[in-house]
Amino acid sequence: MVFMPALLQPYTRQITGSNDIALGHFGSLGYFVSGTVGKFFGDKTKSTEDIKVPKSLGFLRDTSVAVSLTMTIMFLIVSFAAGPSYIEKELSGGSNFLVFALTQAITFAAGVYIVLAGVRMLLAEIVPAFKGIADKVVPNAIPALDCPAVFPFAPNAVIVGFLFSFIAGIISMPILALLGLKVIVPGLVPHFFTGAAAGVFGNATGGRRGAILGSMANGFMISFLPALLLPVLGSLGFEGTTFGDADFGMIGLILGNLIKTSTIIIYVLPIILILFAFLSGGKNNIANKGINKAS
């Protein structure tokens, strides 16, 4: 929770244009990979936010409308795949399956709207309050917020990131089966939030191509890492349990396998990571002071 925001901060600054906030979320490894993929394989000059939308479709630039329409399509596809009889008998309480799909899509979009409203409140009110405390207790500390904090900076990248992360999740299913691993069914919620944030990071470093490739990298990560983590957690007494976010998958694989050999690493590794985060944070502060003086 200290190391990952510090690792992401160079990319986060490119998104926000300042050093006022950091990103603290357990999909950080996926965002870092997305930003790195965008950096090396994208084109920063062609941003997702430069996509020209016809005036007749201008309403799609509203995030809530775009999410509602996107989720309606996704829920309709799933509804037809599951079958009207199953949905009406088991899920909707007798409601028409098409109406149920539409209701669920709008409910999801309403939830996202509430989350984004909370993010705006955090940025406008809670962050300044945190800074007042931090200046006294931890000078130069930066608050690390949840992944929706970056959504308002690139609304188009949010939709692009979600869609391509989900596509990567679907592609992963037959590959996992061929490799003899447990098949991880892509979930709309993890692919929306982590895929959207990955799209924003990929767009910041590599434009549209970075958003597409970076979010797909995230989609593959949150498909394969949970599958690889399953046997590790099983050996620790949690059979059939796994975690969806990239950080849990990677750290879980590392710590889970190290526990089998030595428990002392559990006490040593956090100390090493915290020291590294403090050192990288100090370098970032020095760099920012240099930039401020130069400007």
C-alpha positions in Angstrom: 0.0 0.0 0.0 3.1 2.2 0.2 5.3 0.7 -2.4 2.7 0.4 -5.3 1.5 4.1 -5.2 5.2 5.2 -5.2 5.9 2.9 -8.2 2.9 4.3 -10.1 3.5 8.0 -9.3 5.6 8.9 -12.4 2.7 7.7 -14.6 0.0 9.2 -12.2 1.7 12.6 -12.6 1.3 12.3 -16.4 -2.4 11.7 -16.0 -3.2 14.4 -13.4 -0.6 17.0 -14.4 0.4 17.5 -10.8 1.8 15.7 -7.8 -1.2 16.3 -5.5 -2.6 12.8 -5.4 -1.4 9.2 -5.9 -3.3 6.0 -6.9 -3.7 3.4 -4.2 -5.5 0.4 -5.5 -4.7 -3.4 -5.6 -4.7 -3.4 -9.4 -1.6 -1.2 -9.4 0.7 -3.8 -11.0 -1.8 -4.0 -14.0 -1.8 -0.1 -14.2 2.0 0.0 -14.1 2.2 -2.7 -16.9 -0.4 -0.7 -18.9 1.6 2.5 -18.6 4.8 0.8 -19.5 3.2 -1.0 -22.6 1.8 2.4 -23.7 5.2 4.0 -23.3 7.0 1.5 -25.5 4.3 0.5 -28.0 1.9 3.4 -28.1 1.7 6.9 -29.7 1.1 9.6 -27.1 0.2 12.2 -29.7 -3.1 10.3 -30.5 -5.1 10.4 -27.3 -8.5 8.7 -26.8 -9.8 12.1 -25.7 -9.1 13.5 -29.2 -11.6 11.1 -30.8 -14.1 13.3 -32.7 -17.8 12.4 -32.0 -20.5 13.6 -34.4 -22.7 16.3 -32.9 -25.7 13.9 -33.2 -23.8 11.5 -30.8 -22.4 14.2 -28.5 -24.4 12.8 -25.6 -22.1 9.8 -25.6 -19.3 12.0 -24.2 -21.2 12.0 -20.9 -19.6 9.2 -18.9 -22.9 8.0 -17.3 -24.6 7.7 -20.7 -21.7 5.9 -22.3 -21.4 3.5 -19.3 -25.2 2.9 -19.4 -25.2 2.0 -23.1 -22.1 -0.1 -22.9 -23.4 -2.1 -19.9 -26.8 -2.5 -21.6 -25.1 -4.2 -24.6 -23.0 -6.4 -22.2 -25.9 -7.4 -20.1 -28.1 -8.2 -23.2 -25.4 -10.5 -24.6 -25.1 -12.3 -21.2 -28.9 -12.5 -20.9 -29.3 -14.1 -24.3 -26.5 -16.5 -23.5 -28.0 -17.5 -20.1 -31.5 -17.8 -21.6 -34.8 -16.0 -20.9 -36.3 -18.8 -18.8 -33.3 -19.0 -16.5 -33.2 -15.3 -15.8 -36.9 -15.0 -15.3 -37.2 -18.0 -13.0 -33.9 -17.7 -11.1 -32.7 -14.1 -11.1 -35.4 -11.5 -12.0 -38.2 -12.7 -9.8 -40.5 -13.1 -12.9 -39.6 -9.9 -14.6 -39.0 -9.9 -18.4 -35.4 -10.8 -19.1 -34.8 -7.8 -21.3 -36.2 -5.4 -18.8 -34.1 -7.0 -16.1 -30.9 -6.6 -18.2 -31.7 -2.9 -18.9 -32.4 -2.3 -15.2 -29.1 -4.0 -14.2 -27.1 -1.9 -16.7 -28.6 1.4 -15.5 -28.1 0.3 -11.9 -24.4 -0.3 -12.6 -24.1 3.1 -14.3 -25.8 4.8 -11.4 -23.2 3.1 -9.0 -20.4 4.4 -11.2 -21.9 7.9 -11.1 -22.0 7.7 -7.3 -18.4 6.6 -7.1 -17.3 9.4 -9.4 -19.2 11.9 -7.3 -17.4 10.6 -4.3 -14.1 11.0 -6.0 -14.9 14.6 -6.8 -15.8 15.1 -3.1 -12.5 13.5 -2.1 -10.5 15.8 -4.4 -12.4 18.9 -3.4 -12.7 18.4 0.4 -11.0 15.4 2.0 -7.6 15.8 0.2 -7.1 19.3 1.5 -8.1 18.1 5.0 -5.6 15.2 4.7 -2.9 17.6 3.7 -3.4 19.7 6.8 -2.8 16.7 9.0 0.0 15.3 6.8 2.0 18.6 7.0 2.1 18.2 10.7 2.6 14.4 11.0 4.1 13.2 7.7 5.5 16.2 5.7 5.3 15.9 1.9 3.0 12.9 2.1 0.6 12.4 -0.9 -2.8 10.8 -0.4 -3.3 7.6 -2.5 -6.9 7.4 -3.7 -8.9 4.6 -5.3 -8.7 3.9 -9.0 -11.8 5.9 -10.0 -9.8 9.0 -9.0 -8.2 9.0 -12.5 -11.5 8.4 -14.5 -12.4 12.1 -14.9 -9.0 12.8 -16.6 -9.8 10.6 -19.6 -13.5 9.5 -19.9 -13.0 7.9 -23.3 -10.1 5.9 -22.1 -12.3 4.5 -19.3 -14.7 2.9 -21.9 -11.9 1.8 -24.2 -10.0 0.2 -21.2 -13.0 -1.6 -19.9 -14.0 -3.1 -23.3 -10.5 -4.3 -24.2 -9.7 -5.6 -20.8 -12.9 -7.6 -20.9 -12.1 -8.9 -24.4 -8.7 -10.1 -23.1 -10.6 -11.9 -20.3 -12.7 -13.7 -22.8 -9.7 -14.6 -25.0 -8.0 -16.0 -21.8 -10.7 -18.5 -21.1 -9.8 -21.1 -23.9 -6.1 -20.4 -23.4 -6.4 -21.3 -19.7 -8.3 -24.5 -20.5 -5.6 -25.5 -23.1 -2.9 -24.9 -20.5 -4.8 -27.1 -18.0 -5.5 -24.3 -15.6 -8.8 -23.4 -13.9 -10.8 -21.2 -16.2 -11.4 -17.7 -14.8 -14.7 -16.3 -16.0 -14.3 -12.5 -16.7 -16.3 -10.4 -14.2 -17.8 -7.1 -15.3 -16.9 -5.3 -12.1 -13.1 -6.1 -11.9 -12.7 -5.6 -15.7 -14.6 -2.4 -15.6 -12.7 -0.7 -12.7 -9.2 -2.1 -13.3 -9.6 -2.2 -17.0 -10.8 1.4 -17.1 -7.9 2.6 -14.9 -5.4 0.6 -17.0 -6.9 2.3 -20.1 -6.3 5.8 -18.6 -2.7 4.9 -17.7 -2.1 3.4 -21.2 -3.6 6.5 -22.8 -1.4 8.8 -20.7 1.8 7.2 -22.0 0.8 5.8 -25.4 -2.5 7.4 -26.6 -5.2 5.2 -28.1 -2.9 2.3 -28.9 -1.5 2.4 -25.4 -5.0 2.4 -23.9 -6.0 -0.7 -26.0 -2.8 -2.7 -25.6 -2.3 -1.7 -21.9 -5.9 -2.5 -20.9 -5.6 -5.9 -22.7 -2.4 -6.6 -20.8 -4.3 -5.9 -17.6 -7.1 -8.2 -18.7 -4.7 -11.0 -19.3 -3.1 -10.4 -15.9 -6.3 -10.5 -14.0 -7.2 -13.8 -15.8 -3.9 -15.7 -15.5 -2.7 -14.5 -12.1 -5.9 -15.7 -10.2 -5.7 -19.0 -12.0 -2.0 -19.4 -10.9 -2.8 -18.3 -7.4 -5.6 -21.0 -6.9 -3.2 -23.9 -6.1 -1.1 -21.7 -3.8 -4.0 -20.7 -1.7 -5.2 -24.3 -1.8 -1.9 -25.4 -0.2 -2.5 -22.9 2.5 -5.9 -24.3 3.4 -8.1 -22.0 1.2 -9.2 -24.5 -1.5 -11.1 -23.1 -4.4 -10.4 -19.5 -3.4 -8.5 -16.8 -5.4 -8.3 -13.0 -5.8 -9.0 -11.0 -8.9 -6.7 -7.9 -8.6 -3.2 -8.1 -10.1 -1.4 -7.1 -6.9 -3.0 -9.9 -4.9 -2.1 -12.3 -7.6 1.6 -11.4 -7.9 2.3 -10.8 -4.2 0.2 -13.8 -3.3 2.3 -16.0 -5.6 5.6 -14.6 -4.2 4.6 -14.8 -0.5 2.7 -18.0 -0.8 5.6 -19.9 -2.3 8.1 -18.2 0.1 6.0 -19.3 3.1 6.6 -22.9 2.2 10.4 -22.4 2.5 10.8 -19.8 5.2 8.4 -17.7 7.4 11.1 -15.1 8.3 10.7 -13.5 4.8 7.2 -12.4 5.8 8.8 -10.1 8.3 11.7 -8.9 6.2 10.1 -8.3 2.9 7.6 -5.5 4.1 10.5 -3.6 5.7 12.5 -3.8 2.4 9.5 -2.6 0.4 8.8 0.3 2.8 12.4 1.4 2.7 12.3 1.3 -1.1 9.1 3.3 -1.2 10.5 6.0 1.1 13.7 6.2 -1.0 11.7 6.5 -4.3 9.4 9.0 -2.7 12.3 11.1 -1.7 13.7 11.1 -5.2 10.3 12.1 -6.6 10.1 15.0 -4.2 13.6 16.2 -5.2 12.6 15.9 -8.9 9.4 17.8 -8.3 11.2 20.6 -6.5 13.6 20.9 -9.4 10.7 21.1 -11.9 9.0 23.7 -9.8 12.2 25.9 -9.6 12.8 25.5 -13.3 9.2 26.5 -14.1 
